[in-house]
Amino acid sequence: MAKILMLSVRPDEQAAIKAWQDRHPGVEVTTAAWELRASTVDQTAGFDGLVIQQRYNIEAEVYPKLKALGFKQISARTAGFDVLDLDLAKQNNLVVTNVPAYSPRSVAELALAHTLRLTRNLELFDDRASRQDFRWAGLQAKEIHSLTIGIIGAGRIGGTAARLFHALGAKVIANDLVENPELKDVLTYLPFEEVLKQADVVSLHVDLNESTHNLIDEHALSLMKPTAFLVNECRGPVVDTDALINALENKQLAGAALDTLTGEENFFNFNLEGQALPSQQLVKLRAMPNVVITPHVGFYTNIAVQNMVDISLDSALAVLEGQKPTTQVN
């Protein structure tokens, strides 16, 4: 019987894991709350497969230890896999897989929700209401069909977001390295800088890699309208946070909605009530009433969680059975 170890498992994932296990009686799935680290790798002994969801980069010494323990793969049950060193994994004959599309609709719907919250000034009304100021003067909203939405990265998630915005009557423009002809009924492809210049809302949906690190920097922000909003539903380092803070402080930008931030592994999904925040960038952003922050919850829906569990376990099992999974990334 194949034995698969799932790490960093949350209580809300258990039902999905049990459902997968019931469909695969020949596989034993064991769950644990700890992460894969140099200090914990020895605890993986005795298992055949490994599924992770990491906050922190895996240390270099982990890879040869996994190889020595007989592992052939590491399955990340997330779209992002930047916590893994693909070269070290390959050197140690470890196949790395991810979940590239656990639910494009889940993240796209949050992009829409964030956009509506910004364009209806709801965060500003909340700020006033918290001070018992119930005036609406000066906070006139914009209807979504009157706006131009700029999608940066029109892949699975960005393309789904484009269809949602288009369905509400918005004009949608996009930039992507690959132009998908199936999306041309809902959007118009333009150069990167043109999207920034024309959009009333810029919604980010790119992978994190060398070419997208700090993609939205001081120059990119300077191209946006001072009345425009930035929505980041992909990865924190895609945005130069200091440049964003400066743009917001200098009113070069009307506001931002951020579901992901650089350094989020130190604060997102932690209860920090009554404690000093570990990031001055987070302190500054939280103090701005025109900034919406959610703790990387774009994935956190019933369908997405089930898909993350199913696809990651399917990928791990495929490698154990000598097959090449379609989700292999190295």
C-alpha positions in Angstrom: 0.0 0.0 0.0 1.4 3.4 -1.0 1.8 5.8 1.9 1.5 9.6 1.3 2.3 12.2 3.9 0.5 15.5 3.7 2.1 18.4 5.6 0.8 21.8 6.9 -2.7 20.4 6.8 -5.5 22.6 8.2 -8.7 21.2 9.8 -10.8 22.5 6.9 -8.9 20.2 4.5 -9.7 17.0 6.4 -13.0 16.4 4.8 -11.6 16.8 1.3 -8.7 14.5 2.2 -11.1 11.8 3.5 -13.2 12.0 0.4 -10.0 11.4 -1.8 -8.9 8.6 0.5 -12.3 6.9 0.2 -11.9 6.9 -3.6 -8.4 5.4 -3.3 -8.6 2.5 -0.8 -5.2 1.3 -1.9 -3.5 4.4 -0.6 -2.9 5.5 3.0 -2.8 9.2 3.6 -1.3 10.6 6.8 -1.7 14.3 7.7 0.4 16.5 9.9 0.4 20.2 10.8 4.2 20.8 10.6 6.2 22.0 7.6 9.0 20.4 5.7 12.2 21.8 7.1 15.8 20.6 7.7 14.7 20.0 11.3 11.7 17.9 10.4 12.7 16.0 7.3 13.7 12.9 9.2 10.1 12.6 10.3 9.1 11.8 6.7 10.9 8.4 6.9 8.6 5.5 6.1 6.4 7.3 3.6 6.5 7.0 -0.2 4.9 10.3 -1.3 4.9 13.9 0.0 2.4 16.7 -0.4 3.3 20.1 1.1 1.9 23.7 1.5 4.9 25.8 2.6 5.2 29.3 4.0 9.0 29.2 4.0 11.7 28.2 1.5 12.9 24.6 1.8 16.6 24.5 2.9 19.1 23.0 0.4 20.0 20.0 2.7 16.4 18.7 2.6 16.6 17.6 -1.0 19.4 15.0 -0.7 17.8 13.7 2.5 14.5 13.1 0.7 16.3 11.3 -2.0 18.1 9.1 0.5 14.8 8.3 2.2 13.5 7.0 -1.1 11.2 9.9 -2.2 10.6 10.5 -5.9 8.5 13.6 -5.8 7.2 16.7 -3.9 3.7 17.8 -4.6 2.8 21.4 -3.8 -0.9 21.8 -3.3 -0.7 25.5 -4.4 -0.2 27.2 -7.7 3.0 28.9 -6.5 6.1 26.8 -6.0 8.7 29.4 -5.4 9.5 27.9 -2.0 11.0 25.0 -3.8 14.4 25.0 -5.6 13.6 23.2 -8.9 17.3 22.7 -9.7 18.1 21.0 -6.4 15.0 18.9 -6.8 16.0 17.8 -10.3 19.6 17.0 -9.1 18.1 14.7 -6.5 15.6 13.0 -8.9 12.6 14.6 -7.3 9.6 15.4 -9.5 8.0 18.7 -8.4 4.3 19.2 -9.1 1.8 22.0 -8.3 -1.9 22.8 -8.6 -1.9 25.3 -11.5 -5.7 25.8 -11.6 -7.3 24.8 -8.3 -10.1 27.2 -9.1 -9.6 30.2 -11.4 -13.1 31.3 -10.5 -12.3 31.5 -6.8 -9.4 34.1 -7.3 -11.2 35.9 -10.1 -14.3 36.4 -8.0 -12.2 38.0 -5.2 -10.6 40.3 -7.8 -14.2 41.4 -8.7 -15.2 41.8 -5.1 -12.1 43.8 -4.3 -12.7 46.0 -7.4 -16.3 46.7 -6.3 -15.2 47.5 -2.8 -12.7 50.0 -4.1 -14.9 51.6 -6.7 -17.9 51.9 -4.4 -15.6 53.5 -1.7 -16.8 50.9 0.8 -13.5 51.0 2.7 -13.8 54.8 3.1 -17.4 54.5 4.2 -16.3 51.9 6.8 -13.6 54.2 8.0 -16.1 57.1 8.4 -18.6 54.8 10.1 -16.0 53.6 12.6 -15.8 57.2 13.7 -19.6 57.6 13.7 -19.4 59.9 10.7 -22.2 58.8 8.4 -21.9 61.5 5.7 -21.5 60.4 2.1 -20.3 63.7 0.6 -17.2 63.4 -1.5 -17.4 59.6 -1.9 -19.3 59.4 -5.1 -18.9 55.9 -6.5 -18.2 54.6 -10.1 -20.4 52.0 -11.8 -18.4 49.1 -13.0 -19.8 49.3 -16.6 -18.3 52.8 -16.9 -14.8 51.6 -16.2 -11.8 50.2 -18.1 -10.4 47.1 -16.4 -6.7 46.3 -17.1 -5.8 42.6 -16.7 -2.0 41.9 -16.3 -1.7 38.2 -17.0 -4.7 36.9 -18.9 -4.1 33.2 -18.2 -6.6 30.9 -16.4 -7.3 33.3 -13.6 -6.9 36.5 -15.4 -9.0 35.2 -18.3 -11.8 34.2 -15.9 -11.6 37.6 -14.3 -11.9 39.3 -17.7 -15.1 37.3 -18.5 -16.6 38.4 -15.1 -15.8 42.1 -15.7 -17.0 41.9 -19.3 -20.3 40.3 -18.1 -20.9 43.4 -16.0 -20.4 45.7 -19.0 -16.8 46.9 -18.3 -14.4 47.5 -21.0 -11.5 45.0 -20.5 -8.0 45.4 -21.8 -5.1 43.0 -21.1 -1.4 42.3 -21.4 0.0 38.8 -21.6 3.0 37.2 -23.3 0.6 34.8 -25.1 -2.6 36.2 -26.6 -5.4 33.7 -26.2 -7.8 34.0 -29.2 -10.6 32.5 -27.1 -10.6 35.7 -25.0 -10.8 38.2 -27.8 -14.5 38.4 -27.5 -14.2 39.9 -24.0 -10.9 41.8 -24.0 -8.5 43.7 -26.2 -4.8 43.0 -25.9 -2.5 46.0 -25.5 1.2 46.7 -24.6 1.9 46.6 -20.9 2.4 50.3 -20.5 -0.8 51.1 -22.5 -2.8 48.9 -20.1 -1.4 50.8 -17.1 -2.1 54.2 -18.8 -5.7 53.4 -19.8 -7.1 51.3 -17.0 -9.3 52.6 -14.1 -8.5 49.3 -12.3 -5.3 47.3 -12.8 -5.8 43.6 -11.7 -2.7 41.5 -11.4 -2.7 37.8 -12.3 0.8 36.8 -13.2 3.1 34.0 -12.0 6.0 35.1 -9.8 9.3 34.7 -11.6 12.4 36.7 -12.5 10.6 38.7 -15.1 7.6 39.6 -12.9 9.5 40.4 -9.6 8.7 44.1 -8.9 6.8 44.2 -12.2 4.7 47.0 -10.7 7.5 49.4 -9.7 7.8 53.2 -9.3 7.8 53.6 -13.1 4.8 51.4 -13.7 2.8 53.1 -10.9 3.7 56.5 -12.4 2.0 55.5 -15.6 -1.4 54.8 -13.9 -4.1 57.4 -13.5 -4.2 59.2 -10.1 -7.9 58.0 -10.0 -7.0 54.4 -10.7 -6.9 51.4 -8.4 -4.4 48.5 -8.1 -5.7 45.0 -7.3 -3.1 42.3 -6.5 -4.4 38.7 -6.4 -1.2 36.9 -7.5 2.0 37.2 -5.5 3.3 39.9 -3.2 6.8 40.5 -4.8 5.1 41.3 -8.1 4.6 44.7 -6.6 7.3 46.9 -5.2 5.6 47.6 -1.9 7.7 50.7 -1.0 6.9 52.2 -4.4 3.2 51.4 -3.9 3.2 53.1 -0.4 4.9 56.2 -1.9 2.3 56.4 -4.7 -0.6 56.1 -2.3 0.9 58.6 0.1 1.5 61.1 -2.7 -2.0 60.5 -4.1 -0.6 59.2 -7.4 -3.1 56.3 -7.0 -6.6 56.3 -5.6 -6.3 53.0 -3.7 -5.3 49.4 -3.7 -6.7 46.0 -2.7 -4.0 43.4 -1.7 -4.6 39.8 -1.1 -0.9 39.1 -1.1 2.1 41.0 0.2 5.9 40.5 0.3 6.8 38.9 3.6 3.3 37.6 4.2 4.6 34.4 5.6 5.4 36.3 8.8 1.9 37.6 9.4 -0.9 36.2 7.2 -2.9 33.4 8.8 -1.6 34.4 12.2 -3.6 35.9 15.1 -1.5 39.0 16.0 -4.1 40.8 18.1 -2.3 43.0 20.7 1.1 42.4 19.2 3.5 44.6 17.2 3.3 43.8 13.5 6.5 42.4 12.1 6.4 44.6 9.0 6.5 48.3 8.8 5.1 48.1 5.3 2.1 46.4 6.7 1.8 49.0 9.4 1.7 51.8 6.8 -0.7 50.0 4.5 -3.1 49.2 7.3 -3.2 52.9 8.3 -4.5 53.9 4.9 -8.3 54.0 4.6 -8.1 53.5 0.8 -6.3 50.2 1.1 -8.1 46.8 1.4 -6.0 43.9 2.8 -7.1 40.3 2.9 -4.7 37.5 4.1 -4.2 35.6 0.8 -7.6 34.1 0.8 -8.2 34.1 -3.0 -7.9 30.3 -3.0 -10.1 29.8 0.1 -13.4 28.5 -1.2 -15.1 25.1 -0.9 -14.3 24.1 -4.5 -10.8 25.4 -4.5 -9.8 23.6 -1.3 -11.2 20.3 -2.7 -9.4 20.7 -6.0 -6.1 21.6 -4.2 -6.3 18.3 -2.2 -7.4 16.2 -5.2 -4.9 17.5 -7.8 -1.9 17.4 -5.4 -2.7 13.8 -4.3 -3.4 12.7 -7.8 -0.1 14.1 -8.9 1.8 12.4 -6.1 0.2 9.1 -6.8 0.9 9.4 -10.5 4.7 9.7 -9.8 4.6 6.7 -7.4 2.9 4.6 -10.1 5.6 5.6 -12.7 3.5 8.0 -14.7 4.3 11.6 -15.6 1.8 14.0 -14.1 0.4 16.8 -16.2 1.2 19.2 -13.3 5.0 18.6 -13.3 6.9 21.9 -13.2 10.6 20.8 -13.2 
